[in-house]
Amino acid sequence: MAVHSERVQTQSPESGKAAVAITEEITGRGAGSAPKKSGRPAKALDKAALTPYLLLLPAIAATLVLLGWPLLKTVVVSFQNLNRRQLIQHLTEWNGFENYTDQLTNSEFWSITGRTVIFTVVNVVLIMVCGTLVGLLLDRLGKKMRLALSIALILAWAMPVVAATTVYQWLFDQDFGVVNWFLDKLGWHSMAHFNWTSGQYSTFFVIILLIVWQSVPFVAFNMYAGLTTIPKELYEAARMDGAAAFKIFGSVTFPIMKPFFLATTFLEVIWVFKAFTQVYLINKGGPDGLTRTLPVHAFLEGFGSQRFGVGSAIAVLTILMLGALMAYYFRIILKQEDEL
């Protein structure tokens, strides 16, 4: 039996140390040293983290100049007795919280505040209901009809507020308005020369119709965009279970679209609460101040009566009330995001 011996090559201590050195150089680790972090240097990471904030600086600066500075001036003027005399003579008369206490103890101010809240609630409810229905309609129409309806909504949404208000003044004109003519043709002959701005409720009807007409497209488009994200299989499963249209909306559509409803309601409350142009141009808060809302009241007291301190105080109180009114909705939105 032949025995074959193999030659075994052993490493010397010097060659072993060289191998260890080469290994440490490759891995970047030495004896007793911590592993080095891979990636970009710390300075590069810091610069990358600061980049988004640097990009936001122009927008923040523009916001502070265009919104923050006028707001600060309004707050400062609200603590002054600034009327026509002080304005002409360039006098600064500080009166502390007198403008605020006068308004907070004035029954007319609280009457206008309650009217503004009711006005906002009615508008927002109508806008959300009508906008949701139109959004559901967009989701179910064919391509051509959806395109036609979308164009009509965009035209209503894109029309400037002053132009839209002027159109509504023509439509509801006492002598030559199309609305009075149409109602007369339908048999309501007493409406042939009806003055829509002669009463509180009729004036509010025109204003609410105008605001809802211009606000529905925003809600409808958002609703339609949200509906496109809902899987069709959920609707098919609900129909197979025998659910009707209202049941499907309450069980499938609304739970998924709840964040949309909360966010859109949040925006609509802000926009309607501060609505000024429509209310002022239709009848300047009349008749007899019965359609005054807080923004119109602040303008009429400030610029109309030349009591700029009082008008500024009303404006600041309006902002504070709007913030308090929206705090509840903002809390719900944050809670909803945490649940998601």
C-alpha positions in Angstrom: 0.0 0.0 0.0 1.6 3.2 -1.1 1.3 6.2 1.1 1.3 9.6 -0.5 2.5 12.4 1.7 1.3 16.0 1.0 3.4 19.0 1.6 1.8 21.3 4.0 2.8 25.0 3.7 2.8 26.9 6.9 2.8 30.6 7.4 5.5 32.4 9.3 4.5 34.9 12.0 5.5 37.8 9.7 3.3 36.7 6.9 0.4 36.2 9.3 0.7 39.7 10.6 0.8 41.0 7.0 -2.4 39.1 6.2 -4.1 40.5 9.3 -2.9 44.0 8.4 -4.3 43.7 4.8 -7.6 42.4 6.2 -7.9 45.3 8.6 -7.1 47.7 5.9 -9.8 46.3 3.7 -12.5 46.2 6.4 -11.5 49.5 7.9 -11.3 48.0 11.4 -8.4 47.8 13.6 -7.8 46.0 16.9 -9.9 47.7 19.6 -11.3 50.3 17.2 -15.0 50.9 16.6 -16.5 50.3 13.2 -16.5 53.3 11.0 -19.9 54.6 9.8 -20.5 54.3 6.1 -22.1 57.0 4.0 -21.7 60.7 3.5 -19.7 62.9 5.9 -21.5 64.6 8.8 -21.2 68.0 7.1 -22.9 66.7 4.0 -25.7 65.2 6.1 -26.3 68.4 8.0 -26.4 70.4 4.8 -29.0 67.9 3.3 -31.1 68.2 6.4 -31.1 72.0 6.3 -31.9 72.2 2.5 -35.8 71.9 2.9 -35.8 74.7 5.5 -33.6 76.9 3.3 -36.0 76.3 0.4 -38.9 77.4 2.6 -37.3 80.6 3.7 -38.6 82.7 0.7 -42.2 81.6 1.3 -41.9 82.2 5.1 -40.5 85.7 4.4 -43.2 86.5 2.0 -45.9 85.3 4.4 -44.4 87.4 7.3 -44.3 90.5 5.1 -47.7 90.2 3.4 -49.7 88.6 6.2 -47.7 88.9 9.5 -47.0 92.6 9.3 -50.6 93.7 8.5 -51.8 91.5 11.3 -49.3 93.0 13.7 -50.4 96.6 12.7 -54.0 95.7 13.1 -53.3 94.4 16.7 -51.4 97.6 17.5 -54.1 99.9 16.1 -56.8 98.0 18.1 -55.2 99.4 21.3 -55.5 103.0 20.0 -58.1 105.7 19.7 -57.6 106.3 16.0 -60.2 108.4 14.4 -60.2 111.0 11.6 -58.7 113.7 13.9 -55.8 111.5 15.1 -55.2 110.3 11.6 -54.9 113.8 10.1 -52.8 115.2 12.9 -50.7 112.1 13.1 -51.5 111.6 16.8 -51.1 108.3 18.7 -53.6 108.0 21.5 -53.4 104.7 23.4 -56.6 103.6 25.1 -55.6 100.1 26.2 -58.4 97.5 26.1 -61.2 100.1 25.8 -62.0 99.1 22.2 -62.3 95.5 23.2 -64.4 96.1 26.3 -66.8 98.4 24.4 -67.4 95.7 21.8 -67.6 92.7 24.3 -70.2 94.6 26.3 -72.2 95.7 23.2 -75.3 93.7 22.4 -75.1 94.6 18.7 -71.7 93.0 18.5 -73.0 89.7 20.0 -76.0 89.8 17.7 -73.8 90.1 14.7 -71.5 87.3 16.0 -74.5 84.9 16.4 -75.7 85.9 12.9 -72.2 85.2 11.5 -72.1 81.7 13.1 -75.5 80.8 11.8 -74.6 82.1 8.4 -71.5 80.0 8.4 -73.2 76.8 9.5 -76.0 77.1 6.9 -73.5 77.8 4.1 -71.1 75.0 5.1 -73.8 72.4 5.4 -75.3 73.3 2.0 -71.8 73.4 0.4 -70.8 70.0 1.8 -74.1 68.3 0.9 -74.3 69.7 -2.6 -70.6 69.2 -3.3 -70.7 65.6 -2.1 -73.7 64.9 -4.4 -72.0 66.5 -7.4 -68.8 64.5 -6.6 -70.7 61.3 -6.5 -72.4 62.3 -9.8 -69.0 62.9 -11.4 -67.8 59.4 -10.3 -70.8 57.8 -12.1 -71.0 59.7 -15.3 -69.5 58.7 -18.6 -66.4 60.4 -19.9 -68.2 63.0 -22.1 -70.8 64.0 -19.5 -68.1 64.1 -16.8 -66.0 66.4 -19.0 -68.9 68.7 -19.7 -69.8 68.9 -16.0 -66.2 69.4 -15.0 -65.9 72.4 -17.4 -69.0 73.9 -16.0 -67.7 73.5 -12.5 -64.3 75.0 -13.4 -66.0 78.0 -15.0 -68.0 78.7 -11.8 -65.0 78.1 -9.6 -62.6 80.3 -11.7 -65.0 83.3 -11.9 -63.7 86.2 -9.8 -65.8 86.9 -6.8 -66.6 90.5 -7.8 -67.7 89.4 -11.3 -69.9 86.6 -9.9 -71.5 89.0 -7.4 -72.2 91.4 -10.2 -73.9 88.7 -12.3 -76.1 87.7 -9.3 -77.1 91.4 -8.9 -78.2 91.4 -12.5 -80.1 88.1 -12.1 -82.0 89.2 -9.1 -82.6 92.8 -10.3 -85.9 94.2 -9.2 -87.0 95.4 -12.7 -84.9 93.6 -15.3 -83.7 90.4 -13.4 -84.1 87.1 -15.1 -85.2 85.4 -11.8 -88.2 87.7 -11.4 -89.1 87.3 -15.0 -89.0 83.5 -14.8 -91.0 83.4 -11.6 -93.6 85.7 -13.2 -93.9 83.3 -16.2 -94.4 80.4 -13.8 -97.5 82.1 -12.3 -96.0 84.0 -9.3 -97.0 87.4 -10.6 -96.3 89.1 -7.3 -92.6 88.3 -7.9 -92.5 90.4 -11.1 -90.9 93.4 -9.4 -89.8 91.9 -6.1 -86.9 93.6 -4.4 -84.7 90.8 -3.2 -82.5 93.1 -1.1 -85.4 94.7 0.8 -85.6 92.1 3.5 -83.1 90.2 5.7 -84.0 86.7 4.7 -84.3 87.4 1.0 -80.9 89.2 1.0 -79.3 86.3 2.8 -80.9 83.9 0.3 -79.1 85.6 -2.6 -75.8 85.8 -0.7 -76.0 82.1 0.4 -76.9 81.0 -3.1 -73.9 82.9 -4.5 -71.4 81.5 -2.0 -72.7 77.9 -2.3 -72.6 78.2 -6.1 -68.9 79.3 -6.1 -67.9 76.8 -3.4 -69.5 73.6 -4.6 -66.8 72.9 -7.4 -64.0 72.7 -4.8 -65.8 70.1 -2.7 -67.0 68.2 -5.8 -63.5 67.9 -7.3 -62.0 66.8 -4.0 -64.8 64.3 -3.5 -64.3 62.9 -7.0 -60.6 62.6 -6.5 -61.1 60.8 -3.3 -63.6 58.4 -4.8 -61.2 57.3 -7.4 -58.9 55.9 -4.7 -61.6 53.5 -3.3 -61.3 50.0 -4.7 -64.3 48.9 -6.8 -64.3 45.5 -5.1 -65.6 47.1 -2.0 -68.7 48.4 -3.8 -69.2 45.0 -5.5 -69.0 43.2 -2.2 -71.5 45.6 -0.6 -73.9 45.1 -3.5 -73.6 41.3 -3.2 -74.5 41.6 0.5 -77.7 43.4 -0.6 -76.7 46.9 0.6 -78.6 49.8 -1.0 -77.1 53.1 -2.1 -77.4 54.9 1.2 -76.1 51.9 3.1 -73.0 51.7 0.7 -72.3 55.3 1.3 -72.5 55.0 5.0 -70.6 51.8 5.3 -68.0 52.1 2.5 -67.7 55.6 1.1 -68.0 57.8 4.2 -65.5 55.9 6.5 -62.8 55.9 3.8 -63.5 59.6 2.9 -63.9 60.8 6.5 -60.4 62.5 6.5 -61.5 64.4 3.3 -64.8 65.5 4.9 -63.0 66.8 8.0 -60.3 68.7 6.0 -62.7 70.2 3.5 -65.1 71.2 6.3 -62.2 72.9 8.0 -61.4 74.9 5.0 -65.0 75.8 4.2 -65.7 77.1 7.7 -62.7 79.4 7.4 -63.7 80.7 3.9 -67.3 81.3 4.7 -66.7 82.8 8.2 -64.5 85.4 6.7 -66.6 86.0 3.6 -66.7 89.8 2.9 -67.0 90.6 -0.8 -70.3 88.8 -1.4 -72.0 90.2 1.7 -70.8 93.7 1.2 -71.5 94.1 -2.5 -75.0 92.6 -2.5 -76.4 95.1 0.0 -73.5 96.5 2.1 -74.8 94.7 5.2 -78.3 96.0 4.7 -81.2 96.5 5.0 -80.7 98.4 8.3 -77.6 96.3 9.1 -79.6 93.1 9.3 -77.2 91.2 7.1 -74.0 92.4 8.7 -71.4 89.7 9.4 -68.3 90.2 11.5 -65.9 91.0 8.5 -68.4 93.5 7.1 -69.0 95.0 10.6 -65.3 95.5 11.1 -65.0 97.2 7.7 -68.0 99.5 8.2 -66.9 100.5 11.7 -63.3 101.0 10.6 -63.5 102.6 7.2 -67.1 103.6 7.0 -67.3 105.4 10.4 -63.6 106.4 10.4 -63.1 104.6 13.7 -60.1 102.6 12.8 -59.3 101.5 16.4 -62.7 100.0 16.8 -62.6 98.3 13.4 -59.2 96.8 14.2 -60.5 95.5 17.5 -63.5 93.8 15.8 -61.1 92.3 13.2 -58.9 90.9 16.0 -61.9 89.5 17.8 -63.1 87.9 14.6 -59.7 86.2 14.2 -59.8 84.9 17.8 -63.3 83.6 17.4 -62.4 81.9 14.2 -59.4 80.3 15.8 -61.6 79.1 18.8 -64.2 77.8 16.4 -61.7 75.9 14.3 -59.8 74.5 17.3 -62.4 71.7 17.7 -62.2 70.7 14.0 -58.4 70.8 14.1 -58.4 68.5 17.1 -60.6 66.0 15.2 -58.3 66.1 12.2 -55.2 65.4 14.3 -57.0 62.6 16.1 -58.1 61.1 12.7 -54.5 61.2 11.4 -53.3 59.4 14.5 -55.8 56.7 14.0 -54.7 56.2 10.4 
